[in-house]
Amino acid sequence: MKKEIRIKNQVGELERVNQFVEEIGEELGLDMELQMNLNLVMEEMVSNVIFYAYPEGQTAEIELLAESDGKELTFVLSDKGQEFDPTAKVDADPDVNPMERDIGGMGIYIVKNIMNQVSYQRLEGKNLLTMKKEI
C-alpha cells in the first residue's frame, strides 16, 4: 500500500489529513485505538508545519506519504519551510504540572511515544520527518 496527499498550509486542511489516515486505517484493517493514535500523531506534526514552518500569510504545499508492507506503516511528512528538527528537542517532562511547563515539546513527546521510530533529515531544501509504526 502506498498513498500520498498534498495539502496547503492551512488549518482547514487538517480534516483532509484526518480522512487520509482513516482511509489508510480501513484499508489496513487497523484497530480503532491505533487509528486514533495515528490521527493524533499526524494532526500534531502537520499542525506544527502549518503554524511554524512558513512566514505568516505565505501559502505553501505540505506532502504526506504513507506506505505499508503489512508489518510496518511509514509516514513521511515533507515541506519546504524553515528548517526544524523536532527530534532534536529535549523530551518534555510529562510529570511537570502543565501550568509550570514551558510551551512546546509535548507534541513530539507524544509522537515519539506512539510511533516506534521517528527520524528527521533536511534534503534538497525540504524537511523530511519519517515516522514508523509496527502494525
Phi and psi in radians as a Rosetta constraint file:
Dihedral C 1 N 2 CA 2 C 2 CIRCULARHARMONIC -2.560 0.35
Dihedral N 2 CA 2 C 2 N 3 CIRCULARHARMONIC 2.193 0.35
Dihedral C 2 N 3 CA 3 C 3 CIRCULARHARMONIC -2.421 0.35
Dihedral N 3 CA 3 C 3 N 4 CIRCULARHARMONIC 2.699 0.35
Dihedral C 3 N 4 CA 4 C 4 CIRCULARHARMONIC -2.513 0.35
Dihedral N 4 CA 4 C 4 N 5 CIRCULARHARMONIC 2.538 0.35
Dihedral C 4 N 5 CA 5 C 5 CIRCULARHARMONIC -2.331 0.35
Dihedral N 5 CA 5 C 5 N 6 CIRCULARHARMONIC 2.478 0.35
Dihedral C 5 N 6 CA 6 C 6 CIRCULARHARMONIC -2.096 0.35
Dihedral N 6 CA 6 C 6 N 7 CIRCULARHARMONIC 2.256 0.35
Dihedral C 6 N 7 CA 7 C 7 CIRCULARHARMONIC -2.280 0.35
Dihedral N 7 CA 7 C 7 N 8 CIRCULARHARMONIC 2.879 0.35
Dihedral C 7 N 8 CA 8 C 8 CIRCULARHARMONIC -1.532 0.35
Dihedral N 8 CA 8 C 8 N 9 CIRCULARHARMONIC 2.781 0.35
Dihedral C 8 N 9 CA 9 C 9 CIRCULARHARMONIC -1.429 0.35
Dihedral N 9 CA 9 C 9 N 10 CIRCULARHARMONIC 1.136 0.35
Dihedral C 9 N 10 CA 10 C 10 CIRCULARHARMONIC -2.305 0.35
Dihedral N 10 CA 10 C 10 N 11 CIRCULARHARMONIC 2.454 0.35
Dihedral C 10 N 11 CA 11 C 11 CIRCULARHARMONIC -0.966 0.35
Dihedral N 11 CA 11 C 11 N 12 CIRCULARHARMONIC -0.653 0.35
Dihedral C 11 N 12 CA 12 C 12 CIRCULARHARMONIC -1.053 0.35
Dihedral N 12 CA 12 C 12 N 13 CIRCULARHARMONIC -0.348 0.35
Dihedral C 12 N 13 CA 13 C 13 CIRCULARHARMONIC -1.320 0.35
Dihedral N 13 CA 13 C 13 N 14 CIRCULARHARMONIC -0.232 0.35
Dihedral C 13 N 14 CA 14 C 14 CIRCULARHARMONIC -1.061 0.35
Dihedral N 14 CA 14 C 14 N 15 CIRCULARHARMONIC -0.521 0.35
Dihedral C 14 N 15 CA 15 C 15 CIRCULARHARMONIC -1.113 0.35
Dihedral N 15 CA 15 C 15 N 16 CIRCULARHARMONIC -0.669 0.35
Dihedral C 15 N 16 CA 16 C 16 CIRCULARHARMONIC -1.163 0.35
Dihedral N 16 CA 16 C 16 N 17 CIRCULARHARMONIC -0.641 0.35
Dihedral C 16 N 17 CA 17 C 17 CIRCULARHARMONIC -1.117 0.35
Dihedral N 17 CA 17 C 17 N 18 CIRCULARHARMONIC -0.765 0.35
Dihedral C 17 N 18 CA 18 C 18 CIRCULARHARMONIC -1.040 0.35
Dihedral N 18 CA 18 C 18 N 19 CIRCULARHARMONIC -0.789 0.35
Dihedral C 18 N 19 CA 19 C 19 CIRCULARHARMONIC -1.113 0.35
Dihedral N 19 CA 19 C 19 N 20 CIRCULARHARMONIC -0.684 0.35
Dihedral C 19 N 20 CA 20 C 20 CIRCULARHARMONIC -1.031 0.35
Dihedral N 20 CA 20 C 20 N 21 CIRCULARHARMONIC -0.832 0.35
Dihedral C 20 N 21 CA 21 C 21 CIRCULARHARMONIC -1.154 0.35
Dihedral N 21 CA 21 C 21 N 22 CIRCULARHARMONIC -0.687 0.35
Dihedral C 21 N 22 CA 22 C 22 CIRCULARHARMONIC -1.101 0.35
Dihedral N 22 CA 22 C 22 N 23 CIRCULARHARMONIC -0.720 0.35
Dihedral C 22 N 23 CA 23 C 23 CIRCULARHARMONIC -1.083 0.35
Dihedral N 23 CA 23 C 23 N 24 CIRCULARHARMONIC -0.718 0.35
Dihedral C 23 N 24 CA 24 C 24 CIRCULARHARMONIC -1.124 0.35
Dihedral N 24 CA 24 C 24 N 25 CIRCULARHARMONIC -0.775 0.35
Dihedral C 24 N 25 CA 25 C 25 CIRCULARHARMONIC -1.030 0.35
Dihedral N 25 CA 25 C 25 N 26 CIRCULARHARMONIC -0.754 0.35
Dihedral C 25 N 26 CA 26 C 26 CIRCULARHARMONIC -1.153 0.35
Dihedral N 26 CA 26 C 26 N 27 CIRCULARHARMONIC -0.786 0.35
Dihedral C 26 N 27 CA 27 C 27 CIRCULARHARMONIC -1.079 0.35
Dihedral N 27 CA 27 C 27 N 28 CIRCULARHARMONIC -0.652 0.35
Dihedral C 27 N 28 CA 28 C 28 CIRCULARHARMONIC -1.596 0.35
Dihedral N 28 CA 28 C 28 N 29 CIRCULARHARMONIC -0.093 0.35
Dihedral C 28 N 29 CA 29 C 29 CIRCULARHARMONIC 1.200 0.35
Dihedral N 29 CA 29 C 29 N 30 CIRCULARHARMONIC 0.644 0.35
Dihedral C 29 N 30 CA 30 C 30 CIRCULARHARMONIC -1.324 0.35
Dihedral N 30 CA 30 C 30 N 31 CIRCULARHARMONIC 2.575 0.35
Dihedral C 30 N 31 CA 31 C 31 CIRCULARHARMONIC -1.278 0.35
Dihedral N 31 CA 31 C 31 N 32 CIRCULARHARMONIC 2.805 0.35
Dihedral C 31 N 32 CA 32 C 32 CIRCULARHARMONIC -1.048 0.35
Dihedral N 32 CA 32 C 32 N 33 CIRCULARHARMONIC -0.691 0.35
Dihedral C 32 N 33 CA 33 C 33 CIRCULARHARMONIC -1.087 0.35
Dihedral N 33 CA 33 C 33 N 34 CIRCULARHARMONIC -0.807 0.35
Dihedral C 33 N 34 CA 34 C 34 CIRCULARHARMONIC -1.123 0.35
Dihedral N 34 CA 34 C 34 N 35 CIRCULARHARMONIC -0.738 0.35
Dihedral C 34 N 35 CA 35 C 35 CIRCULARHARMONIC -1.073 0.35
Dihedral N 35 CA 35 C 35 N 36 CIRCULARHARMONIC -0.731 0.35
Dihedral C 35 N 36 CA 36 C 36 CIRCULARHARMONIC -1.135 0.35
Dihedral N 36 CA 36 C 36 N 37 CIRCULARHARMONIC -0.704 0.35
Dihedral C 36 N 37 CA 37 C 37 CIRCULARHARMONIC -1.124 0.35
Dihedral N 37 CA 37 C 37 N 38 CIRCULARHARMONIC -0.713 0.35
Dihedral C 37 N 38 CA 38 C 38 CIRCULARHARMONIC -1.145 0.35
Dihedral N 38 CA 38 C 38 N 39 CIRCULARHARMONIC -0.664 0.35
Dihedral C 38 N 39 CA 39 C 39 CIRCULARHARMONIC -1.069 0.35
Dihedral N 39 CA 39 C 39 N 40 CIRCULARHARMONIC -0.749 0.35
Dihedral C 39 N 40 CA 40 C 40 CIRCULARHARMONIC -1.063 0.35
Dihedral N 40 CA 40 C 40 N 41 CIRCULARHARMONIC -0.805 0.35
Dihedral C 40 N 41 CA 41 C 41 CIRCULARHARMONIC -1.048 0.35
Dihedral N 41 CA 41 C 41 N 42 CIRCULARHARMONIC -0.883 0.35
Dihedral C 41 N 42 CA 42 C 42 CIRCULARHARMONIC -1.170 0.35
Dihedral N 42 CA 42 C 42 N 43 CIRCULARHARMONIC -0.699 0.35
Dihedral C 42 N 43 CA 43 C 43 CIRCULARHARMONIC -1.093 0.35
Dihedral N 43 CA 43 C 43 N 44 CIRCULARHARMONIC -0.735 0.35
Dihedral C 43 N 44 CA 44 C 44 CIRCULARHARMONIC -1.111 0.35
Dihedral N 44 CA 44 C 44 N 45 CIRCULARHARMONIC -0.862 0.35
Dihedral C 44 N 45 CA 45 C 45 CIRCULARHARMONIC -1.266 0.35
Dihedral N 45 CA 45 C 45 N 46 CIRCULARHARMONIC -0.708 0.35
Dihedral C 45 N 46 CA 46 C 46 CIRCULARHARMONIC -1.171 0.35
Dihedral N 46 CA 46 C 46 N 47 CIRCULARHARMONIC -0.713 0.35
Dihedral C 46 N 47 CA 47 C 47 CIRCULARHARMONIC -1.135 0.35
Dihedral N 47 CA 47 C 47 N 48 CIRCULARHARMONIC -0.583 0.35
Dihedral C 47 N 48 CA 48 C 48 CIRCULARHARMONIC -1.062 0.35
Dihedral N 48 CA 48 C 48 N 49 CIRCULARHARMONIC -0.729 0.35
Dihedral C 48 N 49 CA 49 C 49 CIRCULARHARMONIC -1.129 0.35
Dihedral N 49 CA 49 C 49 N 50 CIRCULARHARMONIC -0.805 0.35
Dihedral C 49 N 50 CA 50 C 50 CIRCULARHARMONIC -1.018 0.35
Dihedral N 50 CA 50 C 50 N 51 CIRCULARHARMONIC -0.791 0.35
Dihedral C 50 N 51 CA 51 C 51 CIRCULARHARMONIC -1.450 0.35
Dihedral N 51 CA 51 C 51 N 52 CIRCULARHARMONIC -0.505 0.35
Dihedral C 51 N 52 CA 52 C 52 CIRCULARHARMONIC -2.139 0.35
Dihedral N 52 CA 52 C 52 N 53 CIRCULARHARMONIC -0.267 0.35
Dihedral C 52 N 53 CA 53 C 53 CIRCULARHARMONIC -1.393 0.35
Dihedral N 53 CA 53 C 53 N 54 CIRCULARHARMONIC -0.426 0.35
Dihedral C 53 N 54 CA 54 C 54 CIRCULARHARMONIC -2.215 0.35
Dihedral N 54 CA 54 C 54 N 55 CIRCULARHARMONIC 2.685 0.35
Dihedral C 54 N 55 CA 55 C 55 CIRCULARHARMONIC -1.069 0.35
Dihedral N 55 CA 55 C 55 N 56 CIRCULARHARMONIC 2.592 0.35
Dihedral C 55 N 56 CA 56 C 56 CIRCULARHARMONIC -0.986 0.35
Dihedral N 56 CA 56 C 56 N 57 CIRCULARHARMONIC 2.322 0.35
Dihedral C 56 N 57 CA 57 C 57 CIRCULARHARMONIC 1.597 0.35
Dihedral N 57 CA 57 C 57 N 58 CIRCULARHARMONIC -0.221 0.35
Dihedral C 57 N 58 CA 58 C 58 CIRCULARHARMONIC -1.483 0.35
Dihedral N 58 CA 58 C 58 N 59 CIRCULARHARMONIC 2.181 0.35
Dihedral C 58 N 59 CA 59 C 59 CIRCULARHARMONIC -1.578 0.35
Dihedral N 59 CA 59 C 59 N 60 CIRCULARHARMONIC 2.361 0.35
Dihedral C 59 N 60 CA 60 C 60 CIRCULARHARMONIC -2.588 0.35
Dihedral N 60 CA 60 C 60 N 61 CIRCULARHARMONIC 2.940 0.35
Dihedral C 60 N 61 CA 61 C 61 CIRCULARHARMONIC -1.820 0.35
Dihedral N 61 CA 61 C 61 N 62 CIRCULARHARMONIC 2.472 0.35
Dihedral C 61 N 62 CA 62 C 62 CIRCULARHARMONIC -2.109 0.35
Dihedral N 62 CA 62 C 62 N 63 CIRCULARHARMONIC 2.382 0.35
Dihedral C 62 N 63 CA 63 C 63 CIRCULARHARMONIC -1.994 0.35
Dihedral N 63 CA 63 C 63 N 64 CIRCULARHARMONIC 2.439 0.35
Dihedral C 63 N 64 CA 64 C 64 CIRCULARHARMONIC -2.274 0.35
Dihedral N 64 CA 64 C 64 N 65 CIRCULARHARMONIC 2.046 0.35
Dihedral C 64 N 65 CA 65 C 65 CIRCULARHARMONIC -1.890 0.35
Dihedral N 65 CA 65 C 65 N 66 CIRCULARHARMONIC 2.379 0.35
Dihedral C 65 N 66 CA 66 C 66 CIRCULARHARMONIC -2.189 0.35
Dihedral N 66 CA 66 C 66 N 67 CIRCULARHARMONIC 2.373 0.35
Dihedral C 66 N 67 CA 67 C 67 CIRCULARHARMONIC -2.518 0.35
Dihedral N 67 CA 67 C 67 N 68 CIRCULARHARMONIC 2.448 0.35
Dihedral C 67 N 68 CA 68 C 68 CIRCULARHARMONIC -2.487 0.35
Dihedral N 68 CA 68 C 68 N 69 CIRCULARHARMONIC 2.479 0.35
Dihedral C 68 N 69 CA 69 C 69 CIRCULARHARMONIC -1.801 0.35
Dihedral N 69 CA 69 C 69 N 70 CIRCULARHARMONIC 0.163 0.35
Dihedral C 69 N 70 CA 70 C 70 CIRCULARHARMONIC 1.670 0.35
Dihedral N 70 CA 70 C 70 N 71 CIRCULARHARMONIC -0.358 0.35
Dihedral C 70 N 71 CA 71 C 71 CIRCULARHARMONIC -1.917 0.35
Dihedral N 71 CA 71 C 71 N 72 CIRCULARHARMONIC -0.522 0.35
Dihedral C 71 N 72 CA 72 C 72 CIRCULARHARMONIC -2.403 0.35
Dihedral N 72 CA 72 C 72 N 73 CIRCULARHARMONIC 2.477 0.35
Dihedral C 72 N 73 CA 73 C 73 CIRCULARHARMONIC -1.977 0.35
Dihedral N 73 CA 73 C 73 N 74 CIRCULARHARMONIC 2.197 0.35
Dihedral C 73 N 74 CA 74 C 74 CIRCULARHARMONIC -2.062 0.35
Dihedral N 74 CA 74 C 74 N 75 CIRCULARHARMONIC 2.279 0.35
Dihedral C 74 N 75 CA 75 C 75 CIRCULARHARMONIC -1.977 0.35
Dihedral N 75 CA 75 C 75 N 76 CIRCULARHARMONIC 2.388 0.35
Dihedral C 75 N 76 CA 76 C 76 CIRCULARHARMONIC -2.170 0.35
Dihedral N 76 CA 76 C 76 N 77 CIRCULARHARMONIC 2.036 0.35
Dihedral C 76 N 77 CA 77 C 77 CIRCULARHARMONIC -1.750 0.35
Dihedral N 77 CA 77 C 77 N 78 CIRCULARHARMONIC 2.182 0.35
Dihedral C 77 N 78 CA 78 C 78 CIRCULARHARMONIC -2.313 0.35
Dihedral N 78 CA 78 C 78 N 79 CIRCULARHARMONIC 2.532 0.35
Dihedral C 78 N 79 CA 79 C 79 CIRCULARHARMONIC -2.684 0.35
Dihedral N 79 CA 79 C 79 N 80 CIRCULARHARMONIC 2.832 0.35
Dihedral C 79 N 80 CA 80 C 80 CIRCULARHARMONIC -1.843 0.35
Dihedral N 80 CA 80 C 80 N 81 CIRCULARHARMONIC 0.438 0.35
Dihedral C 80 N 81 CA 81 C 81 CIRCULARHARMONIC -1.385 0.35
Dihedral N 81 CA 81 C 81 N 82 CIRCULARHARMONIC -2.947 0.35
Dihedral C 81 N 82 CA 82 C 82 CIRCULARHARMONIC -0.970 0.35
Dihedral N 82 CA 82 C 82 N 83 CIRCULARHARMONIC 2.399 0.35
Dihedral C 82 N 83 CA 83 C 83 CIRCULARHARMONIC -1.101 0.35
Dihedral N 83 CA 83 C 83 N 84 CIRCULARHARMONIC 2.267 0.35
Dihedral C 83 N 84 CA 84 C 84 CIRCULARHARMONIC -2.747 0.35
Dihedral N 84 CA 84 C 84 N 85 CIRCULARHARMONIC 2.176 0.35
Dihedral C 84 N 85 CA 85 C 85 CIRCULARHARMONIC -1.848 0.35
Dihedral N 85 CA 85 C 85 N 86 CIRCULARHARMONIC 1.725 0.35
Dihedral C 85 N 86 CA 86 C 86 CIRCULARHARMONIC -1.153 0.35
Dihedral N 86 CA 86 C 86 N 87 CIRCULARHARMONIC -0.385 0.35
Dihedral C 86 N 87 CA 87 C 87 CIRCULARHARMONIC -1.309 0.35
Dihedral N 87 CA 87 C 87 N 88 CIRCULARHARMONIC -0.260 0.35
Dihedral C 87 N 88 CA 88 C 88 CIRCULARHARMONIC -1.449 0.35
Dihedral N 88 CA 88 C 88 N 89 CIRCULARHARMONIC -0.247 0.35
Dihedral C 88 N 89 CA 89 C 89 CIRCULARHARMONIC -1.213 0.35
Dihedral N 89 CA 89 C 89 N 90 CIRCULARHARMONIC 2.475 0.35
Dihedral C 89 N 90 CA 90 C 90 CIRCULARHARMONIC -1.170 0.35
Dihedral N 90 CA 90 C 90 N 91 CIRCULARHARMONIC 2.359 0.35
Dihedral C 90 N 91 CA 91 C 91 CIRCULARHARMONIC -1.034 0.35
Dihedral N 91 CA 91 C 91 N 92 CIRCULARHARMONIC 2.396 0.35
Dihedral C 91 N 92 CA 92 C 92 CIRCULARHARMONIC -1.185 0.35
Dihedral N 92 CA 92 C 92 N 93 CIRCULARHARMONIC 2.621 0.35
Dihedral C 92 N 93 CA 93 C 93 CIRCULARHARMONIC -1.581 0.35
Dihedral N 93 CA 93 C 93 N 94 CIRCULARHARMONIC 1.927 0.35
Dihedral C 93 N 94 CA 94 C 94 CIRCULARHARMONIC -1.203 0.35
Dihedral N 94 CA 94 C 94 N 95 CIRCULARHARMONIC -0.237 0.35
Dihedral C 94 N 95 CA 95 C 95 CIRCULARHARMONIC -1.488 0.35
Dihedral N 95 CA 95 C 95 N 96 CIRCULARHARMONIC -0.172 0.35
Dihedral C 95 N 96 CA 96 C 96 CIRCULARHARMONIC -1.366 0.35
Dihedral N 96 CA 96 C 96 N 97 CIRCULARHARMONIC 2.417 0.35
Dihedral C 96 N 97 CA 97 C 97 CIRCULARHARMONIC -0.963 0.35
Dihedral N 97 CA 97 C 97 N 98 CIRCULARHARMONIC 2.229 0.35
Dihedral C 97 N 98 CA 98 C 98 CIRCULARHARMONIC -0.946 0.35
Dihedral N 98 CA 98 C 98 N 99 CIRCULARHARMONIC -0.511 0.35
Dihedral C 98 N 99 CA 99 C 99 CIRCULARHARMONIC -1.265 0.35
Dihedral N 99 CA 99 C 99 N 100 CIRCULARHARMONIC -0.354 0.35
Dihedral C 99 N 100 CA 100 C 100 CIRCULARHARMONIC -1.822 0.35
Dihedral N 100 CA 100 C 100 N 101 CIRCULARHARMONIC -0.131 0.35
Dihedral C 100 N 101 CA 101 C 101 CIRCULARHARMONIC -1.415 0.35
Dihedral N 101 CA 101 C 101 N 102 CIRCULARHARMONIC 2.548 0.35
Dihedral C 101 N 102 CA 102 C 102 CIRCULARHARMONIC -1.116 0.35
Dihedral N 102 CA 102 C 102 N 103 CIRCULARHARMONIC 2.615 0.35
Dihedral C 102 N 103 CA 103 C 103 CIRCULARHARMONIC -1.211 0.35
Dihedral N 103 CA 103 C 103 N 104 CIRCULARHARMONIC 2.410 0.35
Dihedral C 103 N 104 CA 104 C 104 CIRCULARHARMONIC 1.623 0.35
Dihedral N 104 CA 104 C 104 N 105 CIRCULARHARMONIC 2.804 0.35
Dihedral C 104 N 105 CA 105 C 105 CIRCULARHARMONIC 1.734 0.35
Dihedral N 105 CA 105 C 105 N 106 CIRCULARHARMONIC -0.457 0.35
Dihedral C 105 N 106 CA 106 C 106 CIRCULARHARMONIC -1.237 0.35
Dihedral N 106 CA 106 C 106 N 107 CIRCULARHARMONIC -0.583 0.35
Dihedral C 106 N 107 CA 107 C 107 CIRCULARHARMONIC -1.033 0.35
Dihedral N 107 CA 107 C 107 N 108 CIRCULARHARMONIC -0.903 0.35
Dihedral C 107 N 108 CA 108 C 108 CIRCULARHARMONIC -1.187 0.35
Dihedral N 108 CA 108 C 108 N 109 CIRCULARHARMONIC -0.554 0.35
Dihedral C 108 N 109 CA 109 C 109 CIRCULARHARMONIC -1.057 0.35
Dihedral N 109 CA 109 C 109 N 110 CIRCULARHARMONIC -0.806 0.35
Dihedral C 109 N 110 CA 110 C 110 CIRCULARHARMONIC -1.098 0.35
Dihedral N 110 CA 110 C 110 N 111 CIRCULARHARMONIC -0.792 0.35
Dihedral C 110 N 111 CA 111 C 111 CIRCULARHARMONIC -1.053 0.35
Dihedral N 111 CA 111 C 111 N 112 CIRCULARHARMONIC -0.798 0.35
Dihedral C 111 N 112 CA 112 C 112 CIRCULARHARMONIC -1.097 0.35
Dihedral N 112 CA 112 C 112 N 113 CIRCULARHARMONIC -0.533 0.35
Dihedral C 112 N 113 CA 113 C 113 CIRCULARHARMONIC -1.451 0.35
Dihedral N 113 CA 113 C 113 N 114 CIRCULARHARMONIC -0.394 0.35
Dihedral C 113 N 114 CA 114 C 114 CIRCULARHARMONIC -1.525 0.35
Dihedral N 114 CA 114 C 114 N 115 CIRCULARHARMONIC -0.774 0.35
Dihedral C 114 N 115 CA 115 C 115 CIRCULARHARMONIC -1.497 0.35
Dihedral N 115 CA 115 C 115 N 116 CIRCULARHARMONIC 2.704 0.35
Dihedral C 115 N 116 CA 116 C 116 CIRCULARHARMONIC -1.407 0.35
Dihedral N 116 CA 116 C 116 N 117 CIRCULARHARMONIC -0.495 0.35
Dihedral C 116 N 117 CA 117 C 117 CIRCULARHARMONIC -2.626 0.35
Dihedral N 117 CA 117 C 117 N 118 CIRCULARHARMONIC 2.341 0.35
Dihedral C 117 N 118 CA 118 C 118 CIRCULARHARMONIC -2.330 0.35
Dihedral N 118 CA 118 C 118 N 119 CIRCULARHARMONIC 2.194 0.35
Dihedral C 118 N 119 CA 119 C 119 CIRCULARHARMONIC -2.446 0.35
Dihedral N 119 CA 119 C 119 N 120 CIRCULARHARMONIC 2.721 0.35
Dihedral C 119 N 120 CA 120 C 120 CIRCULARHARMONIC -2.269 0.35
Dihedral N 120 CA 120 C 120 N 121 CIRCULARHARMONIC 2.529 0.35
Dihedral C 120 N 121 CA 121 C 121 CIRCULARHARMONIC -2.642 0.35
Dihedral N 121 CA 121 C 121 N 122 CIRCULARHARMONIC 2.695 0.35
Dihedral C 121 N 122 CA 122 C 122 CIRCULARHARMONIC -1.942 0.35
Dihedral N 122 CA 122 C 122 N 123 CIRCULARHARMONIC 2.022 0.35
Dihedral C 122 N 123 CA 123 C 123 CIRCULARHARMONIC -2.297 0.35
Dihedral N 123 CA 123 C 123 N 124 CIRCULARHARMONIC 2.260 0.35
Dihedral C 123 N 124 CA 124 C 124 CIRCULARHARMONIC 0.851 0.35
Dihedral N 124 CA 124 C 124 N 125 CIRCULARHARMONIC 0.792 0.35
Dihedral C 124 N 125 CA 125 C 125 CIRCULARHARMONIC 1.316 0.35
Dihedral N 125 CA 125 C 125 N 126 CIRCULARHARMONIC 0.237 0.35
Dihedral C 125 N 126 CA 126 C 126 CIRCULARHARMONIC -2.081 0.35
Dihedral N 126 CA 126 C 126 N 127 CIRCULARHARMONIC 2.470 0.35
Dihedral C 126 N 127 CA 127 C 127 CIRCULARHARMONIC -1.446 0.35
Dihedral N 127 CA 127 C 127 N 128 CIRCULARHARMONIC 2.245 0.35
Dihedral C 127 N 128 CA 128 C 128 CIRCULARHARMONIC -2.165 0.35
Dihedral N 128 CA 128 C 128 N 129 CIRCULARHARMONIC 1.955 0.35
Dihedral C 128 N 129 CA 129 C 129 CIRCULARHARMONIC -1.895 0.35
Dihedral N 129 CA 129 C 129 N 130 CIRCULARHARMONIC 2.007 0.35
Dihedral C 129 N 130 CA 130 C 130 CIRCULARHARMONIC -1.811 0.35
Dihedral N 130 CA 130 C 130 N 131 CIRCULARHARMONIC 2.229 0.35
Dihedral C 130 N 131 CA 131 C 131 CIRCULARHARMONIC -2.242 0.35
Dihedral N 131 CA 131 C 131 N 132 CIRCULARHARMONIC 2.168 0.35
Dihedral C 131 N 132 CA 132 C 132 CIRCULARHARMONIC -2.075 0.35
Dihedral N 132 CA 132 C 132 N 133 CIRCULARHARMONIC 2.494 0.35
Dihedral C 132 N 133 CA 133 C 133 CIRCULARHARMONIC -2.410 0.35
Dihedral N 133 CA 133 C 133 N 134 CIRCULARHARMONIC 2.233 0.35
Dihedral C 133 N 134 CA 134 C 134 CIRCULARHARMONIC -1.258 0.35
Dihedral N 134 CA 134 C 134 N 135 CIRCULARHARMONIC 2.377 0.35
